[in-house]
């Protein structure tokens, strides 16, 4: 009989969001008339920007014409899209990133997991707690951890606690770690990192030969001009960081799928015998072997994000979701509930009222208000007692959800 990857058996029950969906579906089955409002998974609700749709329709027409039809595209993405990204997202912010260092993909979640293909199995890996579960689970699957304990922590990982006490930004570790996952604006807490904080990480990484895996999927939601959008705004980051970005949340591509990963050509790691090796050729090799690129149609849609119309339309989308975030923050604060984030990020990190556990609050909210959020403990042990509310929904749903929650939960 074929053997399996035993590491999968170490994983805690279900992946967080399918587990929430399972509970919500079970509730909906016995309460078919409940008007459930889903503010759990950060999935967009508003239609694709017109500029993206127009570009994709044109691309579909091209695919229907022998002269303009496209077969396989470059595994790294089309040059015209990589160049636009390099210019608008990086060079315009003073980041020294070349188009050839940008790899187009079908999602940041996939890239965050796939990147482990090119790293060794003996790295010490640091994650914040709470954390986007994909960073942890993909390391468990790859056999980079021990077993899980009763708190939900995996042996072998270095957990860096983040809480209101440290503004949800992890303290630089005193020990040496090889790979560090950072996510800013943060999922799940909605926190941001200052230039000084990121500078401290870059200095740490350079001093220790570490690599920062920087998830900037929510950078478009930053409105405070002093907050960096990219790790490459920090001098020296080219030599110690990989950055992940996505079109999912800024342009509503969660169902359309397009993202990118930046691997600078100056980034190096070492072989088992200690020789220095460039990382870029490894990722290029990995993508060329295991990936055939994102569809031409979708890449044309992503390119349109950088047109004048596309910029205005994506900005309007972002403003819309951030107005939702403000409504969530204001209404919950008025009800005496403590909230964090929600200012430069589409997630609001809520202290559960009356010291309820995260899952107890989830159940109460579902049962009494028919509102779904995400239990903080699902993002790690230090998320216990917190709850994440996503601003990705219609205005009517956000207002109705806040009305229901504040009628039911008020903290004196
Ligand atoms: C979330 O809700 O944390 C995100 O939607 C997950 C993701 O982007 O994969």
Boltz pocket constraint, residues with backbone or C-beta under 6 A from the ligand:
constraints:
  - pocket:
      binder: B
      contacts: [[A, 40], [A, 41], [A, 42], [A, 43], [A, 109], [A, 187]]
      max_distance: 6.0
